[in-house]
Amino acid sequence: MTIAELVTKHTVSAPVNSKSAADATKATISLLNPFKDIVHTITADNGKEFSYHEKISQALSAEVYFAHPTALGT
């Protein structure tokens, strides 16, 4: 899994055993927990691996949003 900060492009990554929601949730929390105090929002794609987004939001005290496939990236 790779997570990139939008403005600074700071990137963190870690191997994940599978694309399961449980593994993705565990990896996301593990990667972002050191930055918990400065993470306010997370934008995820619409994959099934983010179906436990409520757990991520609760663990990191951050709002989770989902990308819209038709929106232009800026």
CORWODA-V392455 format. One record per helix or strand. SS is the DSSP state (helix for helix, strand for strand). FROM is the first residue (numbers start at 1). TO is the last residue. If there is no record, write none. Layout:
SS/FROM/TO
SS/FROM/TO
This chain:
strand/2/4
strand/11/13
helix/21/35
strand/41/44
helix/48/50
helix/53/60
strand/63/66
